[in-house]
Structure formats: structure tokens, C-alpha cells
Amino acid sequence: MMKKACQLITIICLLSGGIFSANAQMSTYYATHHNYRAVPVAEGLIQPWAMAWLPNGDMLITEKPGRLRIVRDGQLLANEVPGVPGVVYEGQGGLFDVLPHPDFADNQLLYLSFAKPTADDGSTTAIVRGRLNNDRLTDVEEIFAANSVGRGHYGGRMAFDEDGYLFLSIGDRQAPPEGDLESHPAQDTSNHHGAMVRLNDDGSIPSDNPFIGERGVEPAIWSYGHRSPQGLAFHPETGDLWETEHGPQGGDELNLIVAGNNYGWPVIGYGVNYGPGIPIHESSVEAGMEQPTHFWVPSIAASGLLIYTGDKFPQWYGDIFAGGLAGEQLEHLMLTDDYRNVEREETLLYGIGRIRDVRQGPNGYIYVAVEDANGEPTSVVRLEPVQ
């Protein structure tokens, strides 16, 4: 175990100005154990949503309008990758996550999640996979489409576990939290609203999913009662699945996901309705519903999740990093020695802009995708230690 007990010292270095100015590029940020700087890696991106790496070192970046981009040898290639399916680029919809198959070196399979148009002029969260060869996506096939309908809250984060099962987060599709909350779609397991699903790598349903054989329940469901989950990562030391999700006005959550569990939305929570702050929940606790491991009030608009295992910031090994859109910040959550609870928290990259995704590159650096809500060009930056 590389995890070490630590004492929170200097926490935040504030940046003034807009989205990642030239002066900010050379600024030193001060943090627990490791000071760092943010160095641009790719610029001129339009709403970058997710990042991933291939075995040859290529970096893949999705842009929400529906483009897949490649950064090769430190340069963003001018042309987008052809073969990406059409997406519903409207509101919160668009192209979401990108995820290479664990055996990509042998099969060249690449997975994309996105807002898929449906026959009723609506949209749903879907996954396609195809083979990435010679910078083209071919043999593209849809392997999953959620049984959900709504305007936003698509979810869209994907992750493979160590056994090769594919997990996908799906939001509640903005179904209003009103009336009989226990009958809300996110509490109804006959659909995929507010669910985490677990699939085989071809999109079929594993035979040991928790609700297999239960009448009227979608068999892909792994957990439910989620609102708008946009962070998903497995902890390499424990195999635990961690998730972050947006609350309403307050109440963003970090959850440790366990098969079959109900995470409570909208029956319980720590936020209120937008605007005047009218209460949603009668209580923040209910029997049979899970409590978050950590929550944020006010909201940071949590998006993107990383569990750090690299060697560039050794004192951060095993810790969780969560991006914040509205908060325009990167949250560093220091865990207890068993990696099951949050011990301390500090804010990094405060004021850099809306952080949509955070990942660890194969070189051990931390990469952050910054977006602009109005679609202005932004950057992916890399955190590098400063001695």
C-alpha cells in the first residue's frame, strides 16, 4: 500500500479570469503533498466530454457535438475519426464517453456512448462498438439502448471491471421529482431511468446480474435510484465501483456502488428544488436506501471521476479526483486506509473552467478536460508536479 496518512496543509490557489488563460498555464498550484502546474495538451476543442488512451499512446477525446478526435505525438489531428454514429446534440445530449476494450491491442474494439435519436422524436442513452483501424471506426454496431425517455440526464459514463464486464450509468432523464416519489421512474426497475447497468462486452446480459429472473425488472440493472451520474471508476486496490452524480440544487453525491442497491433518488437526498429552494425530500434517510459516501452542498456539478494509481504524484495514490462543472474545480478526496471512506477533501484547479472529465494517462500524469457551456473552444490540460 502506497497510501500514507496526511495532514491537510495549503489547499487552494485561486485563479482569476476566464477559461484557462495563458498566464494560468505557467501558474504553480499548491496542494497537499504535491504542488503542480497545468500544461495544455490539446487546444481548440469544442465541449470535450471524455478521454481515453490506446496501447500505442494515442489519446482519444470525444467532443459533445459528435466528434471523436485523436492526439498523436502531442498534436491534435486536424481530422475527426469517421464512422461515429449520429447523435442528438441538443441540451445535455451529444457524444459522451469513449472506452477501449480491455483487449484492444488484439481486437481493436472501441466503445462509444451517446444520445441516440428514437422513433418518437425523443432520445435515449446508447452504446455502439466498432473497430478502430487506420484512424477510422468500422464494423460499428449498437449493443445497448436504454429503456428510458426524457430531455436530459443521460448519464453516459462507461467502465470495464477486472472481469471484463461493461458498466454504463444512466440518469433519471429529468423526470420531475414530484408527487409520489416512491413511484418516480428512478425507483421503478421496469425501466432504466436512474440506473447503473452491467453488460457483457457484446451488450448481452450477464447471468449473475442481481435482478435476473425477477418478473417485470430490467435484467441489465446493477443498481438504481440515481439522478444524473456522470462519474464512474473502479478502485484497483479493492475492485469497488465508485460513482458521482449531480444532485438538484445541492446534494451532489459520491457513491460506492453495490449490486442490487437502491441509492434513493428522489425519495432521499441532500438537495432542494432549483430556484426558491423548495424541499424535495421528507427525509435524507430511508430504510433500504443507501447513503452517499460523500456529498456536496452547494453542488459542484460533479462530472468525471479518477482513482489515481500513477507514480508522478505518489502521495495521492488510491485517492479519488472528481471534476466540477458549475464549481469549476477539481476535488481531491483523500481516502481512509481501507479505501472505503473519505477522510479529507481539498479543491484543486479552482477557477480553471467547467471540468467535464478527469483521467490518468499511461504516463502517470492527471489529465483534465475543460469545457465551455456556450461551445467556445477549450483545452485538455495535464497536471505535472512542481518541486
N, C-alpha and C positions, 0 to 999 in steps of 0.2 A: 504493500500500500504506500503510495506516494503522498497520500493526504496528510497534511500537518495541521495541528492546531494553530490558529492565527488570531491575531488581535487587530481589530479594525482601527486603522490609523487615518491617514489622509484619504478622503473619499472622492470628491468631485472637483474636476477642473472645468469651470464654466467657459463656454464659447459664446461669443455674441455674433450676430449676423445671421445670414440665411443658410442655405443648404451647402455646407462644406466649401467654404471659401478657400482661396489659395493660401491665406495666412494660416488657416486651420490645418492645412496639410503638414506643416512643419511644427505644429504645436506639440509640446510634451504634455501628456495627461498623467496625473498622479493617482495611484490606486494601491490597494493593499498588496504588498509584496512585490508587485511588478509595475513600474512606470512604462509607458508605451507611447507610441505615436501612430497616427492613422495615415497610411500611404495609399494613394489612388492606384487601383489595379486596372479598372476599365471605366471609361467615361462616356458620356453621351447616350446612356441607356434610358429607355422610356419605361418607367414603372417596373423595374426589376423585381421579380417575385420570389425566385428560388435559385439556388446554386448547387452544383454537383461537380464531381471530378471523374475523369476516366482514367484507366490504368496507364495510358500514355502521357498523362499530365495535363491533357486538355481540360479546361474549365468550361462547364456549360452554365448558361444563365437563361432563365425564362423571362420574357417581358410580357406583362399582363395583356397588351393588345393582341397577343397571339404569335409572338416570335420566339424562336429558340436560337440563341447566339453562342458562339464559340470564342473563347480566349485561348490563343495558342502562342506559346513562347512570349508571353507578356503582351500580346497585341490582340485587341478585339477585332475579329474578322469582319470585313465590311458586309458580307452576305449572310443573311439568315439561313438556317437549315431548312431546306424544302421537305415537304411531307407531313408537316404538323397539321392536325385536323383544324377545321374551322371552329372558332369559339364564339360564345356570346360575350362580346366586350361591351358591357353595359353595367353601370353601377358597380357592384362588387364583383361582377363576372369577368372572366377572361381566362388566360392560360395561367395555371397555378404551378404545381411542383414538377420537378424533373428528378428521376431516380434511376440510376443504372442497376441492372440485375446484379446480384452478388457474383455471378459467374460471367460478367460482361466480357471478360477477356476471351472467353470461349464462344459465347453465343451472341454477342453484340446487341443484346436486348436492352431497350431503353423504355422507361415508363413515363407517361405524362398524365397529369390530372388537369381537368379544365371544366369550364361551364359549357355544357352541351345543350344545343337547342333541342326542344322537344316539339312534338306534333301540335300541341295546343298553344303554340307561340310562347311557351314558357322555357324553362331551362332546368337542368339538374347537374349534379356533380358526377363526372365520369372519369374513367381511366382507359387510355389506349396504351398499347405497347407496339414497338416496331424495332427493326434492326437499323442501327446507325452504322453505315458504311460509306466511306469516302465523303463524309460530311453531308450525307443525305439520309433521311428516315424513310425506310421502305418496309413492305410487308406489314403495314400498320393495321391493327385490329383492335376493336373495342372489346375489353374484357370485363368491364363492370360499368353499370349506370345505376345511380341511387334511385330508390323509390321515394322521391321527395319532390316537392313543388313549392315555389315561393319566389321572392325577389332577390334575396341576398343570403348572407351567412352560409356560404357553400362549404366551408371547411377547406378541404383540398390538400392537406398535408399527407405525405406518404412516408412509410419507413418499413424496411425489412428487419425481421428479428434474426437471431443467430441460426434458426432452423429453416430460414427461407420463406417464412410466411409474410405476406404483404398486408400492412395495416394502412387504412385510409380514414381520415377524420371527415365528418360531415356535420354541418351546422343545422340549426333549427329552421333555417330558411326564412327567418324573420317572422315566424308565426307569432302573433301578438300574445304577450303574457297577461291574459285577462280571462275572466270567467272562472270556470272550474279548472284550476291549474293542474290538477292531477290527471285531467283528460287532455292536456296540451299535447301536440304531436311529438314533442321531445320525450314525453312519458309514455308514448304509445309505441310498443315494439312491433306493431304490424307494419311500420314504415321505417325509413332510415333517417328521419328527422332527428338531429341531435345525437347521432350515434357514432361510435367507433366500429369499423368493420374489419374483419380478418378474413383474408382470402389466400388461396394457393396462388402460386406465381402466374398461373394461367387464368385467374379470375374465378375458378371454381371454389366451392365452399368446403373448408376442412371438416372432416367428420367429427372432430372433437370440439367444435365451437360450443360455447356454453348453452345456447338455446336450440341446438339441434334436436329435432323431434317434437318440439313444443308447438302445438297447434296455433296457427294464427300469428306466429312470431317470425320475423325475417331471420333466416338462419345465418346470415353473414354477420349479425350484430355481435360484437365483443363486449361493449359497454354502451350505456345510453344516459340520457339526462344531461346532455351537453348543450351549450348555447352556440358558440361560434369558435370552434377550436382551430387555431392556426399555428400551433407549435407542436412538434411530435419528435421524440427521440428516445432511443433505448440507452440505458446506462450499461456500459461494458463491464463494470465490476459486478453488477447484480443481475443483469438481464431485465431490470424493471423498465416498463414503458412509462415515460413522463409526457405530459400534455399541458399546454397552456391554452386558455380560451378567453375570449372577450366577455366581460360582464356587460351590463347595460351602463348606467351612469354610476360607476364604481363597481367593485366586485369582480375584476379580472382574477382568474384562478390559475394556480399551478396544481395539477392533479397527478397522483400516482395511480395509473390505470390498472385495474384488476378485472379479470374476466367475469362477466355477468353482473357487475356492479352498476348501481344507479347513482349518478352524480348530481341529481337533484333539481336541475333546471326544469321549469321555473318555480317549482314548489318552494325551494330554499335557495338562498344566496345572500350576497352582501352588498348588492347594488339597489338602485331605485330607478324609476322611470325617468327618461330624458326630460329636460325642461324643468318643471317645478319640483321634481323630486318626489312624486307621489309614490308611496310604498308599493312594491310588487308582492312581497312575501309576508306571510303572517309570522314566520319564524325563520331563523337561519339554521335550525336544526330539526331534523325529522328522522324518526326511526326507519331504518332500511335505506337511507340515503347517505352517501359519502360526503365527508367534509374535505375541502381542499387542503393540501399540504401547506399552501401559502396563498394569500390573496392581496390584491392591491386596491386601496381606496385612498385617493381617487384612482381611476383607471389609468393604465399606461397604454391601453390598446395592444395587448400582447400578441406578437407575431414573430414566428421563427424561434427555434429552440436548439441549443447546442449543449452537449455534455463534453467538457474538454478533456482530452487524453494525450495532448501533444507534449513536446519537450521544450518548446520556446518559452512557455510560462509554467514551469514545473510546480510552483506553489499553488497553481489553480487546478491541478489535476483532479478530475472527478467532480468539479463544480459545474453548476448549471448557469447558462447565459441565455437570457430572454430578451428579444427585441421589443421595442415600444414604438408604435406609430404615433398616436396622439401625444405620448410622453416624450417623443423624440429622444430616446435614451436607450442604453443597453444596460440591463440589470444583471449583476453578478450575484448569484445566490450560492453562498458557501454552505456546504452540507455537513452534517454530523459524520462521525467516523464510519457509521454503517451505511451512509449514502441514502438515508431514508427520510431525513427531516432537514429543514432549512435552519441553519444556526445563525447566520448573519447575512446581510444584504448590503450591497453598495451600488451606486449608479456610475456607469461609465459612459463616455461619449455623449455627455449631456449637451443637447442643442445642435447635434450634427444634422438633424433632419429626421424624417419618418423612417424608422428602421423596420424593413419588411422581413428580412431574413438574416440569420447568423449561422455560420458553418465553420467547421475546422477544415483547412486544406490539408493535403497529404504532406506538406512541408511543416505542419505543426503551427502555422500562423492562424489567427482568427480572422475570418472574412465577414464583412457586413455589407448587405445590400440596402442602399438608401433610396427611397422613392419620394416623388413629389406628387401630392394629391391631385394637382391640376395637369399632370402629364408632362411637366417640363423635364429636360434631360438631367439625370443624376448619375451617381457613381457607385461602383463597388470599391470598398476600401479594405485594406489589410492592416490589422494591428500588429506592430512589431515592437519588441521590448527595447527599452532605452535604459542603459546602465547609468 
